[in-house]
Amino acid sequence: MSKPSLGILMGSAIVTMLLGICVSSPAIAQPPSESQIELSRTASKALADGDYDAAAKAAETLSSGDTNLQQLSFCADVLLRSGKVERSVKLFDRYAEARPQVKPYLWQRGIALYFAKQYDAGAKQFEIHREVNPNDVENAAWHFLCVAKAKSPEEAKKLLLPAPGDWRIPMEEVLQMLHDGDTARVTKKMEATPKDSASGRSARFYGHLYLGLYADAMGDTKVAKSHLKQSVQYADRHYMGDVARVYAKHLDKVDE
């Protein structure tokens, strides 16, 4: 998730997924057809344009054929970002079963599992992700949310994953909030950055996202919805921006 962040991690991964290039096994090395490459490009462009229905349609078509594993992972990502979480989980599971050595890296799968209300499985995914990415506050936050939903907020605080050294604003304050519930510290930190700057937009995007996540974990759906709507206002067209959009729609389906 962080160092590099969730969104940054997708940059180099998308290229590999589009081309299906890998030499570790015949299934992964299978060259994509022209139609598969075109479907991948269509899905990527649709995501960039915010046309999530078109992105999901292209990913569904691509995943229904004889795809290699990298394309399967790509389709799972596209479907998650498009809000098709149930289908996304199935594809992530297929990918993880075929390549168990990469399962710890699949933080995306954990997020999809949360939206699919598979909270215990989601918590386990974030726990093993920490083995390969120990400094990510976002990973700790999504784990916290899954445990709070599966058990209780009190248990989530007890089982809070350590995540030292996440330099992104306001991640240090978010981690402390998960520990002691102090939301004001997060708000103060994000609002201290210039609103119209790139860092200010990023701080407000992540700040509101995780203030909303914390409220959701605490059972305060009204506050969670408010923060997610504000987060989406600052969201760029990247992985976590799309996750925030999916999250906001997910909360809209929940009674306050």
PyMOL commands that set and color helices and strands:
alter all, ss='L'
color gray80, all
select helices_A, chain A and resi 6-19+26-29+34-49+52-63+69-81+85-98+100-105+107-115+119-130+137-150+153-158+171-180+183-191+198-217+221-233+239-252
alter helices_A, ss='H'
color red, helices_A
deselect
rebuild
show_as cartoon
